[in-house]
Amino acid sequence: MLIAGVIAFCVLLLVLAFLAPRLSRHFQRAGDKPLQAGQRAGGLAPGKVGQLLQKPFGKSRKAVSKSGAKGREGRAKAPF
């Protein structure tokens, strides 16, 4: 369920970043906050378990950031 939510948010952010680049930064930060909290909470577990619990949230944060960046980059390269 988390994976589907992250994918849907990335697609939404990609479209929003292409249509309204300045507005998309606020949505990107809003999507990053819960993932950051989950990553932080996973990191509180001891040892290797903490690293394993952090990883999905870190990868999701990276995907959200890339999605927004690619949408804004596509808008910058568009001829209009």
Order of alpha helices (4+ residues) and beta strands (2+ residues): alpha-alpha-alpha
